[in-house]
Amino acid sequence: MVASLLLALAALRAGLALRRSRRGLAPRDPSLRRRHLRFSKPAVWMVLAGFVGGPVSMAWLRGEPPFGTAHAWIGLTAATFFASAAVLGRRLERGRGRGFDAHAALGVLALLAAAVAAVAGFVLLP
């Protein structure tokens, strides 16, 4: 999960640079969009795979209820934000939307929720 969060952070940085250039606060760089997509797509898949693996490991490996911890519920929130940002981002990528600000807000909320989930998961470590 640490690798997926680092990748998501790199996607966020690239996205913020893209936003600055779109608003005219930085020079236009065509590689920014490619960089954002190159980091964000695998990051979302890795985060969502990690989210699915968490409840499975709680049930099968630990014999605990899959959603019996705050970490699980915060992780569900983060996964929802990541999935929502991905769906909106896909629409933007295909030119079928103008929700750049909503996409950015969802991405930031996703990363913040993931950071909180990571801290909440410390108590689950062996």
N, C-alpha and C positions, 0 to 999 in steps of 0.2 A: 504494500500500500504506500510505503514511503516513496517508491519510484513513481507511482502514478500521481501522487500529490506534487512531486517535484516537476513532473511533466506538465501537470495542470498549472503550476505556477509559471512555467516557461510560456505556456499558451496564454496565460493572463497578461504577462509582460508584453508579448507580441501583440495581443489584442489591444492593449492600452496604447502601444506605439502606433498601431493602425488607426485607432480613434483620434490620436493627436494629429496624425497626417490628414485624416478626413476632415477635421475641423480647421485645418490650415495653420495649426500651431507648430507643425514640423514639415519638412520637405516630403513630397510624395515619393514613396519607395515601393515599386511593384512587388518586391519580394516580401513585404510585411504580411500580406494576405496569405501567401504560400506558407510562410513560416508559422503563422497562427494556425492554419489548417493542419500543417504537418505535426504540430505538437498537440493540438486539441483533440483530434479524432482518436488517436491511440490513448490519450489520457482518459477520455470519457469511457472508452471500452474497458480500460484497466480498472477504473474506479467502480464501474458497474459490476464487473466480474468479481472484484473484491467484496462488494456489497453482497452479492449472491453467496459468495463463499463463507461469509461471516455467520449467518444463521445456520447454514449447513454444518459448519464445524461446531457450533454450539450444540446442536442437536445430536450429531453423530459422534463427535470426539469427546465432548464434555458431558453429554447427557443432561444438558440444561435446556430450559425453554429458549427457543430461538430469539424471541424479542423480550427477554426478561431483564434487560439492562438499559440504562440510559444511553449507553454507547450505541445500541441497536437502533433506538428511536432517532437519535441525532444522525446516525448514519443513513437512516431512511430519508430524513429531511435533506441531507446532502445529496443523496442519490437522486431524489426528486428534482432538486435544483440543477444538478448536472444534466439529467435527462431533458429537462425543460429547456435549458440553454442549448443543448445539442439539437433539439427539434427546431427551435427558433433559428439557430445558426444554419441549419440545413436549408431552411426556407430562404434565409438571406443569401446563402451561397448560390442557390438556384435563381435568385433574382425575383422571388415571389414575396418579398416583404421589405419593410422599411423600419423594423423594430430594432435598430442598432442599440439604442439606449436600454431597452428592455433586455436584450441579449447580454449587454455588458453588466447590467445589474444582476441578472441571474447567475452569470459567471462568477462575479465577486461573492455573491451570497453562497454559491456552491463551495467555493474555496474556503470561505470563513466557516461554514458549517462543517466541512471536512476537517478543518484544523481543530474545531471544538470536539468533534468525534474522536480525533486522534488522541487528544488529551484525556477524554473520558474513557478511552480504551486502555489507558495505562494500568488501571486496576485489574484488568483481565489478563495481563501478562503473567506468565508463570514465575 
